[in-house]
Amino acid sequence: MATRKLDKEHLEQIQSLRQQYADNANFIGNISIERFTLETRLDEIARLHDEELAKFETIRMRETDLMAKLKERYGDGSIDIEAGTFTES
């Protein structure tokens, strides 16, 4: 079996392709890490969002309860929070 040297041009093309594969694999790895980081952050944001929605619902229920108590005490009307007054309707 004879061994022959590759033409310089062919050797350079092979080396260029190998480098392109390595660069591409490195880029894919970096994107994968960035994607993982973003997905982790999105999961955290979704968790915080759910927590805040639960707080919102609690606040809304407290408001409903308070409005029922105020209506029982003062009747129908409107409240001026700045003046601290109630006006019957």
C-alpha positions in Angstrom: 0.0 0.0 0.0 1.5 3.3 -1.1 1.3 6.5 0.9 0.9 9.7 -1.0 0.9 13.3 0.2 -2.3 15.3 -0.3 -2.2 18.3 -2.4 -1.8 21.5 -0.3 -5.1 22.8 -1.5 -7.0 19.6 -0.5 -5.3 19.5 2.9 -6.3 23.1 3.5 -9.9 22.4 2.5 -10.1 19.4 4.9 -8.5 21.5 7.7 -11.0 24.3 7.0 -13.9 22.0 7.2 -12.7 20.5 10.5 -12.3 24.0 11.9 -15.8 24.9 10.7 -17.2 21.8 12.4 -15.4 22.7 15.6 -16.6 26.4 15.4 -20.2 25.2 14.8 -20.1 22.7 17.6 -18.8 25.4 20.0 -21.5 27.8 18.8 -24.2 25.2 19.3 -22.9 24.6 22.8 -22.9 28.3 23.7 -26.5 28.6 22.4 -27.6 25.6 24.4 -26.2 27.1 27.6 -27.8 30.5 26.8 -31.1 28.7 26.1 -30.9 26.8 29.3 -30.2 30.0 31.2 -33.2 31.8 29.6 -35.5 28.9 30.2 -34.5 28.8 33.8 -35.2 32.5 34.1 -38.5 32.1 32.4 -39.5 29.4 34.8 -38.6 31.7 37.7 -40.6 34.6 36.1 -43.6 32.2 35.7 -43.3 31.2 39.3 -43.2 34.8 40.5 -46.1 35.6 38.2 -48.2 32.9 39.7 -47.4 34.0 43.2 -48.4 37.6 42.4 -51.6 36.5 40.8 -52.4 34.6 44.0 -51.7 37.7 46.0 -53.9 39.7 43.7 -56.8 37.3 44.3 -56.3 37.5 48.0 -56.3 41.3 47.9 -59.5 41.2 45.7 -61.2 38.9 48.1 -60.3 41.3 51.0 -61.6 44.2 49.1 -64.9 42.4 48.4 -65.2 41.5 52.1 -64.5 45.1 53.1 -67.0 46.5 50.6 -69.7 44.2 52.0 -68.9 45.4 55.6 -68.9 49.1 54.5 -72.2 48.6 52.7 -73.7 46.9 55.8 -72.5 49.8 58.0 -73.1 52.8 55.7 -75.5 51.6 53.1 -75.3 52.4 49.4 -73.2 55.3 48.4 -69.7 56.4 47.5 -66.5 56.9 49.4 -64.1 59.8 49.0 -60.8 58.3 50.2 -59.0 61.7 50.1 -61.6 63.4 52.3 -62.4 60.3 54.3 -66.2 60.8 53.7 -69.1 58.7 52.7 -72.0 60.1 50.6 -75.2 58.2 50.4 -76.7 57.6 47.0 
